Structure formats: C-alpha cells, structure tokens
Amino acid sequence: MGYKKPENRGLGHHLSVAPHMTASQLRRDHWTISTRCPRCHLDCWVDLSVVIRLSGPQVTLWNRWARCRRYGCPGRMVFLFTPPGEPKGVFWPMHDPPEARVKATISDDPEL
C-alpha cells in the first residue's frame, strides 16, 4: 500500500478525517476554507497562513465559530471547507450535526 495524494482520495475519506485535522494539515493538503454568516449571508475566504500565525499550527477549526466581519452584524460565522480534488465552490460545514452535539453533551455529563 503506497501513499495516495490527498486530491486522489474520495470524499468519504475527507469527511471522516476532517474533524481531526489541524490548520497546518489543511494548508499542507490544499483544502479551501471559507466562512459564512447565517444572519447576514456574508461569505469570506480564510487564509490558513494567517490562522496558523495567530492561533498556532495545532489549532483545529472543527466546531469553531468566528464573529461576523460585517459592521453591526451580531452573527457568528461558521467555517466551511472544500477538500482537495473536489469541485471548487461546493462547501461542507465544519461542525457536527446538531443532534450529535446534543448527544455528546448528554453523554459527557457524569450525573446522567
């Protein structure tokens, strides 16, 4: 079994490893990252070099939110990604589905 370039791997592989990838791994494998505010619909590209410089190479963007960049908008921007080798302009959210977050919160509580 040899090395397989990230752009030659299937979408299923990318969706399964995305929650565990750091910003430096995303930059190395040429992932496209953007953000979107669900309140005002502002879309922005994310420069992973700046993220690494400000937050360090081990930061993960999974289940993270950012303050909206539009003046006066109180919204929170969600990170979106396109894996290498996939069509540009098709993005997947970088967070767990709401039902998975609720289950994780409930199962983390030792009192239940």
C-alpha positions as CSV (number, residue, x, y, z in Angstrom):
1,M,0.0,0.0,0.0
2,G,1.6,3.2,-1.1
3,Y,1.0,6.9,-0.5
4,K,-2.1,8.4,-2.0
5,K,-2.2,12.1,-2.8
6,P,-5.0,14.0,-0.9
7,E,-6.6,15.1,-4.2
8,N,-6.9,11.4,-5.3
9,R,-8.7,10.3,-2.2
10,G,-12.5,10.0,-2.1
11,L,-14.9,12.4,-0.5
12,G,-15.8,9.8,2.2
13,H,-12.2,9.8,3.4
14,H,-12.1,13.6,3.6
15,L,-15.3,13.8,5.5
16,S,-14.1,11.2,8.0
17,V,-10.7,12.8,8.7
18,A,-11.8,16.5,8.6
19,P,-12.8,16.7,12.3
20,H,-9.3,15.6,13.4
21,M,-7.2,17.8,11.0
22,T,-5.2,20.8,12.3
23,A,-4.9,24.1,10.4
24,S,-1.3,23.2,9.3
25,Q,-2.6,19.9,7.8
26,L,-5.4,21.6,6.0
27,R,-2.9,24.1,4.5
28,R,-0.4,21.3,3.6
29,D,-3.1,19.3,1.7
30,H,-4.5,22.4,0.0
31,W,-8.0,22.5,1.5
32,T,-10.2,25.5,0.6
33,I,-11.7,27.1,3.7
34,S,-14.4,29.8,3.8
35,T,-16.8,31.3,6.4
36,R,-20.5,32.2,6.1
37,C,-22.6,34.3,8.5
38,P,-26.1,32.7,8.6
39,R,-27.6,36.0,9.7
40,C,-26.4,38.4,7.0
41,H,-25.1,35.9,4.5
42,L,-21.6,37.4,4.3
43,D,-19.1,34.9,2.7
44,C,-15.3,35.3,3.4
45,W,-12.3,33.3,2.4
46,V,-10.0,32.0,5.1
47,D,-6.2,32.4,4.8
48,L,-4.8,29.4,6.7
49,S,-1.4,31.0,6.9
50,V,-2.9,33.9,9.0
51,V,-4.8,31.4,11.2
52,I,-1.6,29.5,11.9
53,R,0.3,32.7,12.6
54,L,-2.3,34.0,15.0
55,S,-3.5,30.7,16.7
56,G,-0.7,28.3,16.2
57,P,-0.3,25.2,13.8
58,Q,-2.2,22.8,16.1
59,V,-5.5,24.8,16.1
60,T,-8.5,22.9,14.7
61,L,-11.4,24.7,13.0
62,W,-13.9,21.9,13.6
63,N,-16.9,23.1,15.7
64,R,-15.5,26.6,15.9
65,W,-17.3,29.9,15.2
66,A,-16.0,33.4,14.4
67,R,-17.5,36.8,14.9
68,C,-19.1,38.2,11.8
69,R,-16.9,40.7,10.0
70,R,-19.8,42.9,8.7
71,Y,-20.1,46.1,10.7
72,G,-23.1,46.0,13.0
73,C,-23.9,42.3,12.4
74,P,-24.2,40.3,15.7
75,G,-24.0,37.0,13.8
76,R,-21.4,34.2,14.3
77,M,-19.7,32.8,11.1
78,V,-19.4,29.1,10.5
79,F,-16.4,27.6,8.9
80,L,-16.9,25.7,5.6
81,F,-14.5,23.5,3.7
82,T,-13.8,22.0,0.2
83,P,-11.4,19.0,0.3
84,P,-8.6,18.8,-2.3
85,G,-9.7,17.2,-5.6
86,E,-13.4,18.2,-5.1
87,P,-15.2,20.8,-7.3
88,K,-14.5,24.4,-6.2
89,G,-17.5,26.3,-4.8
90,V,-19.0,23.2,-3.1
91,F,-18.6,23.6,0.6
92,W,-19.4,21.4,3.6
93,P,-19.9,22.8,7.2
94,M,-17.0,22.2,9.6
95,H,-19.2,21.3,12.6
96,D,-21.1,18.3,13.9
97,P,-24.8,18.0,13.2
98,P,-27.0,19.5,16.0
99,E,-28.2,16.1,17.2
100,A,-24.6,14.8,17.5
101,R,-23.7,17.9,19.7
102,V,-26.7,17.2,22.0
103,K,-25.7,13.5,22.4
104,A,-22.1,14.4,23.1
105,T,-23.2,17.0,25.8
106,I,-25.6,14.5,27.4
107,S,-23.1,11.6,27.4
108,D,-20.3,13.8,28.9
109,D,-22.4,14.6,32.0
110,P,-21.5,12.0,34.7
111,E,-24.7,12.7,36.6
112,L,-26.9,11.1,33.9
